Amino acid sequence: MTRFSKDFIFGTATSSYQIEGAWNEDGRTASIWDEFSSIPGKVWNMDNGNIACDHYHRYEEDVEILKTLGVDSYRFSIAWPRIFPEKGKYNPDGMEFYKKLISLLHSANIKPAVTLYHWDLPMWAHEQGGWTNRESVKWFMEYAEKCFEELDDQVDMWITHNEPWCAGFLGYHQGVHAPGHKNMEEALKAVHHILLSHGEAVDYLKNKRQSTTPIGITLNLSPVYPASDSMNDQLAANNADGYTNRWFLDPIFKGNYPLDMMNLFSKYVHDYSFIKEGDMKKISIECDFFGINYYNRSLVEFTSASDFLFTSAYSDYDKTGMGWDISPNEFKQLIHRLRQEYTTLPIYITENGAAFDDTVAPDGKVYDVGRESYVEKHITAVAELNEDNMNIAGYYLWSLLDNFEWAFGYDKRFGITYVDFLTQKRTLKNTGFRYAEIIKNRSLEKILI
């Protein structure tokens, strides 16, 4: 039976807006998600993150859950509006929360893996153009530098940005995430400035601070397959891959945007002058690792009714509660492709997990059979990838807690801990117990007692 080395990192992950609550405490001001959630029709049931999992007040209880799981590391994000509630105004009270959390993690021998940006842009920044404004790079750097200054000696791993595709394309092109804009030119500017701020943060930490703390970025990647062998469907798959994957992989690892996509986007973007001299070199700065969030493959077919000539196709795969294909084999193919085409850096799976319609049984337990199967299949895939020398250095299960699932509100549950949002009672699901067993044994083999 395949075993994981003692150096392999098993973890779990969350993000600030999805779990913290305390939306107006200790100096925190509004983020774009506070605003977006208040607009009717944007978030399921008009849900918001005002309370969420109340992690801000219950973090000690949540660290106890982490100890029960036996994780090596905990990945969380910092809320930018807590640290800089106004432009240029640092708020030490906001930083204090993360210092307390990190201290508690250290006392439990759990390594903090910290994401600087997981989508909660301060409203003051949005009101000045948000990520479409090149000044956003300076605003982000002021925030990042303060986080490095206050926390770097206590953090085991830094992630600059989580899923620029979501922040850029879902937020500024498709309009289904905050700030809810539908403008391709805005989206490309936003993505460019997010990627540029990533490069600036890496450069600052490694070269100016001379820090030895590993730093990288996390992309959500979905391997794309054509629904048929037809030329049209192959074109659709190429464009979907460019939109979802290559637009982010190419600048980070090759120092350029893919020309086929620049041509395709130029119908909507009439001027690429927002890409300045030196930007691509900065964006492609060498990192210490590469983070990947993986959930599902994508199957597409051609349509002339879509801007970029692709749309989702029918798939007969088993699905999660999000309607996403359960596709661990395609996950392995994605990693092999990355190794062939892009990078030799250590890879961390910084998110992987599944939503299902969980309920608490009369005996007080949560029998989340679908999630347990999903997680086992993907951890098995990681083990097999490492047998192929793919250098997967760690795996973070998403998510520690049921939480605010963005536009889906509290309707979708990704957690390995069930949260009753009325009482805030936490109940570890069966998947949580199984994950703890895998971590303890460093193996997927079930130990019979």
C-alpha positions as CSV (number, residue, x, y, z in Angstrom):
1,M,0.0,0.0,0.0
2,T,1.3,3.4,-1.0
3,R,2.5,5.5,1.9
4,F,3.2,9.2,2.3
5,S,6.6,10.3,3.6
6,K,6.9,12.1,6.9
7,D,7.8,15.3,5.0
8,F,4.6,15.3,3.0
9,I,2.3,18.0,4.3
10,F,-1.3,17.1,5.0
11,G,-3.5,20.2,5.7
12,T,-6.9,21.8,5.5
13,A,-7.9,25.2,4.2
14,T,-10.3,28.1,4.7
15,S,-10.5,31.8,3.7
16,S,-11.2,34.9,5.8
17,Y,-14.5,36.2,4.3
18,Q,-16.0,32.7,4.2
19,I,-15.5,31.9,7.9
20,E,-14.5,34.9,10.1
21,G,-17.7,36.9,10.5
22,A,-17.1,39.9,12.8
23,W,-17.6,42.1,9.7
24,N,-17.4,45.4,11.6
25,E,-15.3,44.6,14.7
26,D,-11.9,45.9,15.7
27,G,-11.7,48.5,13.0
28,R,-12.5,46.2,10.0
29,T,-14.3,48.1,7.2
30,A,-16.3,46.7,4.3
31,S,-14.9,44.5,1.5
32,I,-16.4,44.1,-2.0
33,W,-18.0,40.9,-0.8
34,D,-19.9,42.7,2.0
35,E,-21.2,45.1,-0.7
36,F,-21.9,42.4,-3.3
37,S,-23.8,40.2,-0.8
38,S,-26.2,43.1,0.0
39,I,-27.4,43.4,-3.7
40,P,-30.6,41.4,-4.2
41,G,-30.2,38.5,-6.6
42,K,-26.4,38.2,-6.3
43,V,-26.1,35.7,-3.5
44,W,-28.4,32.8,-2.8
45,N,-31.0,33.7,-0.1
46,M,-29.3,37.1,0.4
47,D,-26.8,35.3,2.6
48,N,-23.6,37.2,3.7
49,G,-20.5,36.8,5.7
50,N,-21.5,39.0,8.6
51,I,-21.3,36.1,11.0
52,A,-20.4,33.1,8.7
53,C,-18.8,30.5,11.0
54,D,-18.0,33.2,13.7
55,H,-14.4,32.0,13.5
56,Y,-13.2,35.4,14.7
57,H,-14.6,34.5,18.1
58,R,-14.4,30.7,17.9
59,Y,-10.9,30.3,16.5
60,E,-9.7,28.4,19.6
61,E,-12.5,25.8,19.1
62,D,-11.5,25.5,15.4
63,V,-7.9,25.0,16.3
64,E,-9.0,22.1,18.5
65,I,-10.7,20.6,15.5
66,L,-7.4,20.9,13.6
67,K,-5.6,19.1,16.5
68,T,-8.2,16.3,16.3
69,L,-7.5,15.9,12.6
70,G,-3.8,15.9,13.2
71,V,-3.0,18.1,10.3
72,D,0.6,19.2,9.6
73,S,-0.5,22.6,8.3
74,Y,-3.5,25.0,8.2
75,R,-4.0,27.3,5.3
76,F,-6.0,30.5,5.9
77,S,-6.2,33.9,4.5
78,I,-5.9,37.4,5.9
79,A,-8.7,39.9,5.5
80,W,-7.2,43.0,3.8
81,P,-9.9,45.3,5.2
82,R,-8.9,44.3,8.7
83,I,-5.3,45.4,8.1
84,F,-5.9,48.5,6.1
85,P,-9.5,49.6,6.8
86,E,-8.7,52.9,5.0
87,K,-6.2,53.8,2.3
88,G,-2.8,54.2,3.9
89,K,-4.1,53.5,7.4
90,Y,-2.7,50.5,9.2
91,N,-4.9,48.8,11.8
92,P,-2.8,46.9,14.4
93,D,-6.0,45.6,16.1
94,G,-6.8,43.7,12.9
95,M,-3.4,42.2,12.8
96,E,-3.7,41.1,16.4
97,F,-6.3,38.4,15.5
98,Y,-3.9,36.7,13.1
99,K,-1.0,36.9,15.6
100,K,-3.2,35.1,18.2
101,L,-4.3,32.5,15.7
102,I,-0.7,31.8,14.5
103,S,0.5,31.6,18.1
104,L,-2.2,29.0,18.9
105,L,-1.3,27.0,15.7
106,H,2.4,27.0,16.8
107,S,1.5,25.7,20.2
108,A,-0.4,22.8,18.5
109,N,2.6,22.2,16.2
110,I,0.6,23.1,13.1
111,K,2.4,25.1,10.4
112,P,0.6,28.3,9.2
113,A,0.2,28.6,5.5
114,V,-1.0,32.2,4.8
115,T,-2.8,33.5,1.7
116,L,-2.6,37.3,1.4
117,Y,-5.5,37.7,-1.0
118,H,-8.6,35.5,-1.1
119,W,-10.9,38.0,-2.8
120,D,-12.0,40.4,0.0
121,L,-10.8,43.6,-1.6
122,P,-11.4,46.7,0.6
123,M,-14.3,48.8,-0.6
124,W,-12.0,51.9,-0.4
125,A,-9.8,50.3,-3.0
126,H,-12.8,49.3,-5.2
127,E,-14.1,52.8,-5.1
128,Q,-10.9,53.9,-6.7
129,G,-11.2,51.4,-9.5
130,G,-10.2,48.2,-7.7
131,W,-7.9,45.8,-9.6
132,T,-8.6,47.7,-12.9
133,N,-6.5,50.6,-11.5
134,R,-2.8,50.0,-11.8
135,E,-2.4,51.8,-8.4
136,S,-3.9,48.6,-6.9
137,V,-0.5,47.1,-7.1
138,K,0.9,49.7,-4.8
139,W,-2.1,49.3,-2.4
140,F,-1.6,45.6,-2.3
141,M,2.2,46.0,-1.7
142,E,1.6,48.3,1.2
143,Y,-0.7,45.6,2.7
144,A,1.7,42.7,1.8
145,E,4.8,44.5,3.2
146,K,3.0,45.0,6.5
147,C,1.9,41.4,6.7
148,F,5.5,40.3,6.0
149,E,6.9,42.7,8.6
150,E,4.5,41.5,11.3
151,L,4.2,37.8,10.6
152,D,7.0,36.5,8.3
153,D,9.0,35.0,11.2
154,Q,5.9,33.1,12.3
155,V,4.6,31.8,8.9
156,D,5.8,28.6,7.2
157,M,4.4,29.4,3.7
158,W,3.1,32.5,1.9
159,I,0.6,32.4,-1.0
160,T,0.2,35.8,-2.7
161,H,-3.1,35.2,-4.4
162,N,-5.8,32.6,-4.5
163,E,-7.4,31.9,-7.9
164,P,-6.8,35.0,-9.9
165,W,-9.2,33.5,-12.5
166,C,-12.1,33.8,-10.0
167,A,-11.1,37.3,-8.8
168,G,-10.5,38.5,-12.4
169,F,-12.9,36.7,-14.7
170,L,-15.8,35.8,-12.3
171,G,-15.6,39.2,-10.7
172,Y,-15.0,41.5,-13.7
173,H,-16.1,39.5,-16.8
174,Q,-18.9,37.1,-15.8
175,G,-20.2,39.2,-13.0
176,V,-21.1,36.3,-10.7
177,H,-18.5,37.2,-8.1
178,A,-17.8,40.6,-6.5
179,P,-17.6,43.3,-7.7
180,G,-20.1,41.9,-10.3
181,H,-18.9,43.6,-13.4
182,K,-19.3,42.2,-16.9
183,N,-16.5,43.8,-19.0
184,M,-13.8,41.8,-20.6
185,E,-11.4,44.7,-20.8
186,E,-11.8,45.4,-17.1
187,A,-11.3,41.6,-16.4
188,L,-8.0,41.5,-18.3
189,K,-6.7,44.6,-16.6
190,A,-7.7,43.2,-13.2
191,V,-6.0,39.9,-13.9
192,H,-2.8,41.7,-15.1
193,H,-2.6,43.9,-12.0
194,I,-3.3,40.9,-9.7
195,L,-0.5,38.9,-11.4
196,L,1.8,41.9,-11.3
197,S,1.1,42.4,-7.6
198,H,2.0,38.8,-7.1
199,G,5.4,39.3,-8.8
200,E,6.1,42.4,-6.7
201,A,5.3,40.6,-3.5
202,V,7.6,37.7,-4.3
203,D,10.3,40.1,-5.3
204,Y,10.0,42.1,-2.1
205,L,9.9,39.1,0.2
206,K,12.8,37.2,-1.4
207,N,15.1,40.0,-2.6
208,K,14.4,43.0,-0.4
209,R,13.6,41.3,2.9
210,Q,15.9,38.4,2.1
211,S,13.4,36.1,3.7
212,T,13.7,32.3,3.5
213,T,10.0,31.7,3.9
214,P,8.7,29.9,0.8
215,I,6.3,31.9,-1.3
216,G,4.2,31.1,-4.4
217,I,0.8,31.6,-6.0
218,T,-2.3,29.4,-6.2
219,L,-4.2,28.9,-9.5
220,N,-7.5,27.0,-9.9
221,L,-6.9,24.7,-12.9
222,S,-9.4,22.6,-14.7
223,P,-8.2,20.3,-17.5
224,V,-10.4,20.9,-20.6
225,Y,-11.6,18.1,-23.0
226,P,-13.6,18.4,-26.2
227,A,-16.9,16.6,-26.3
228,S,-16.0,15.1,-29.6
229,D,-13.1,14.8,-32.0
230,S,-14.7,17.3,-34.4
231,M,-12.6,20.3,-35.4
232,N,-15.2,22.7,-33.9
233,D,-15.1,21.0,-30.5
234,Q,-11.3,20.9,-30.5
235,L,-11.3,24.7,-31.2
236,A,-13.8,25.1,-28.3
237,A,-11.5,23.1,-26.0
238,N,-8.4,25.2,-27.0
239,N,-10.3,28.4,-26.2
240,A,-11.7,27.1,-22.9
241,D,-8.2,26.0,-21.9
242,G,-6.8,29.4,-22.9
243,Y,-9.5,31.2,-20.9
244,T,-9.3,29.0,-17.8
245,N,-5.7,27.8,-17.6
246,R,-3.2,29.2,-20.1
247,W,-4.0,32.9,-19.5
248,F,-2.6,32.4,-16.0
249,L,0.0,29.6,-16.5
250,D,1.8,31.2,-19.4
251,P,2.6,34.6,-17.8
252,I,3.7,33.0,-14.6
253,F,5.9,30.4,-16.1
254,K,6.7,31.6,-19.6
255,G,6.6,35.4,-19.2
256,N,3.9,36.1,-21.8
257,Y,0.2,35.9,-22.4
258,P,-0.9,33.3,-25.1
259,L,-1.2,35.1,-28.4
260,D,-4.1,33.0,-29.6
261,M,-6.1,34.3,-26.6
262,M,-4.9,37.9,-27.1
263,N,-6.3,37.7,-30.6
264,L,-9.6,36.2,-29.4
265,F,-9.9,38.8,-26.6
266,S,-9.0,41.8,-28.9
267,K,-12.6,42.0,-30.1
268,Y,-13.3,43.3,-26.6
269,V,-10.0,44.7,-25.6
270,H,-8.9,47.4,-28.0
271,D,-5.7,48.4,-26.2
272,Y,-3.2,46.2,-24.5
273,S,-1.1,49.2,-23.3
274,F,-1.9,48.4,-19.7
275,I,0.9,45.8,-20.1
276,K,4.0,47.9,-19.4
277,E,7.6,47.2,-20.1
278,G,9.1,44.9,-17.5
279,D,5.7,43.7,-16.3
280,M,6.0,40.2,-17.7
281,K,9.5,39.7,-16.3
282,K,8.1,40.7,-12.9
283,I,5.1,38.4,-13.2
284,S,7.2,35.4,-14.1
285,I,9.6,35.8,-11.2
286,E,10.8,32.5,-9.8
287,C,8.7,31.3,-6.9
288,D,9.5,28.5,-4.3
289,F,6.4,26.4,-5.1
290,F,3.3,26.3,-7.1
291,G,-0.2,26.0,-5.6
292,I,-3.0,24.3,-7.4
293,N,-6.7,24.2,-6.5
294,Y,-8.3,21.2,-8.2
295,Y,-12.0,20.2,-8.2
296,N,-13.0,18.9,-11.6
297,R,-12.4,18.5,-15.2
298,S,-14.2,20.5,-17.9
299,L,-16.0,19.1,-20.9
300,V,-16.8,21.6,-23.6
301,E,-18.4,21.8,-27.1
302,F,-18.4,24.4,-29.8
303,T,-21.0,27.2,-29.9
304,S,-21.1,30.3,-32.0
305,A,-23.4,31.9,-29.5
306,S,-20.6,32.3,-26.9
307,D,-18.0,35.1,-27.0
308,F,-15.1,32.6,-27.1
309,L,-16.9,29.8,-29.0
310,F,-17.2,27.2,-26.2
311,T,-19.9,26.1,-23.7
312,S,-20.2,23.2,-21.2
313,A,-21.1,19.9,-22.7
314,Y,-23.1,17.0,-21.2
315,S,-21.0,14.7,-19.2
316,D,-22.0,11.3,-17.9
317,Y,-19.5,11.4,-15.0
318,D,-20.7,11.1,-11.4
319,K,-21.2,14.6,-10.0
320,T,-20.7,16.4,-6.7
321,G,-23.3,18.6,-5.1
322,M,-22.1,21.5,-7.3
323,G,-22.8,19.4,-10.4
324,W,-19.1,19.1,-11.1
325,D,-17.5,16.0,-12.6
326,I,-15.7,13.7,-10.2
327,S,-12.5,13.2,-12.2
328,P,-9.4,12.1,-10.3
329,N,-7.8,10.6,-13.4
330,E,-8.0,13.9,-15.2
331,F,-6.4,15.5,-12.2
332,K,-3.4,13.2,-12.8
333,Q,-3.3,14.1,-16.4
334,L,-3.3,17.8,-15.5
335,I,-0.2,17.4,-13.2
336,H,1.7,15.4,-15.9
337,R,0.9,18.2,-18.4
338,L,2.2,20.9,-16.0
339,R,5.4,19.0,-15.5
340,Q,5.9,18.6,-19.2
341,E,5.0,22.2,-20.3
342,Y,5.4,24.5,-17.3
343,T,7.3,23.9,-14.1
344,T,9.6,21.7,-12.0
345,L,8.7,23.6,-8.8
346,P,7.3,21.6,-5.9
347,I,3.5,21.5,-6.2
348,Y,1.0,21.9,-3.3
349,I,-2.6,20.9,-3.9
350,T,-3.8,23.9,-1.9
351,E,-7.5,23.0,-2.3
352,N,-9.3,19.9,-3.2
353,G,-12.7,18.8,-1.9
354,A,-16.4,18.5,-2.7
355,A,-19.8,19.9,-1.8
356,F,-22.6,17.5,-1.0
357,D,-26.0,17.9,0.7
358,D,-25.1,16.9,4.2
359,T,-27.4,16.3,7.1
360,V,-26.9,15.4,10.7
361,A,-28.3,11.9,11.3
362,P,-30.5,11.1,14.4
363,D,-27.4,9.6,16.1
364,G,-25.6,13.0,15.8
365,K,-23.2,11.9,13.0
366,V,-22.8,13.1,9.5
367,Y,-22.4,10.2,7.0
368,D,-21.0,12.1,4.1
369,V,-20.2,9.0,2.0
370,G,-19.9,10.9,-1.3
371,R,-17.3,13.3,0.0
372,E,-15.3,10.5,1.7
373,S,-15.1,8.6,-1.6
374,Y,-14.1,11.8,-3.5
375,V,-11.3,12.6,-1.0
376,E,-10.0,9.1,-1.0
377,K,-9.9,9.0,-4.8
378,H,-8.0,12.3,-5.0
379,I,-5.5,11.5,-2.2
380,T,-4.9,8.1,-4.0
381,A,-4.2,10.1,-7.2
382,V,-1.7,12.2,-5.3
383,A,0.1,9.1,-4.0
384,E,0.2,7.7,-7.6
385,L,1.5,11.0,-8.9
386,N,4.4,10.9,-6.4
387,E,5.1,7.3,-7.4
388,D,5.6,8.9,-10.9
389,N,8.0,11.4,-9.3
390,M,5.6,14.4,-9.9
391,N,6.8,16.0,-6.6
392,I,3.5,16.8,-4.9
393,A,4.7,18.2,-1.6
394,G,1.4,18.6,0.2
395,Y,-2.4,18.3,0.1
396,Y,-4.9,20.7,1.7
397,L,-8.4,19.5,1.9
398,W,-11.1,22.1,1.3
399,S,-12.6,22.9,3.6
400,L,-12.1,22.7,7.4
401,L,-15.7,24.1,7.9
402,D,-18.9,24.4,6.1
403,N,-18.9,28.1,5.2
404,F,-20.1,31.0,3.1
405,E,-19.8,29.6,-0.4
406,W,-19.7,32.9,-2.3
407,A,-22.6,33.3,-4.7
408,F,-24.1,30.0,-3.3
409,G,-24.3,31.5,0.2
410,Y,-24.8,28.7,2.8
411,D,-26.6,26.4,0.4
412,K,-23.4,24.4,-0.5
413,R,-21.4,22.6,2.1
414,F,-17.8,21.8,1.4
415,G,-16.7,21.3,5.0
416,I,-15.3,18.2,6.7
417,T,-16.9,19.8,9.8
418,Y,-20.6,20.3,9.7
419,V,-21.6,23.8,11.0
420,D,-25.1,24.5,12.2
421,F,-25.3,28.2,11.2
422,L,-28.0,28.9,13.8
423,T,-26.2,27.6,16.8
424,Q,-22.6,27.5,15.4
425,K,-22.3,24.0,16.7
426,R,-19.5,22.1,14.9
427,T,-19.7,18.4,14.1
428,L,-16.9,16.5,12.5
429,K,-18.2,14.6,9.5
430,N,-17.2,11.0,8.7
431,T,-14.8,12.4,6.1
432,G,-13.0,14.3,8.8
433,F,-12.5,11.1,10.8
434,R,-11.3,9.3,7.7
435,Y,-8.9,12.1,6.9
436,A,-7.5,12.0,10.4
437,E,-6.9,8.3,10.0
438,I,-5.1,8.9,6.6
439,I,-2.9,11.5,8.2
440,K,-2.0,9.5,11.3
441,N,-1.1,6.4,9.2
442,R,0.5,8.4,6.3
443,S,-1.4,5.9,4.2
444,L,-4.9,5.2,2.7
445,E,-4.8,1.7,4.1
446,K,-7.6,1.2,6.6
447,I,-6.2,-0.1,9.9
448,L,-8.4,-2.7,11.4
449,I,-8.5,-2.5,15.2
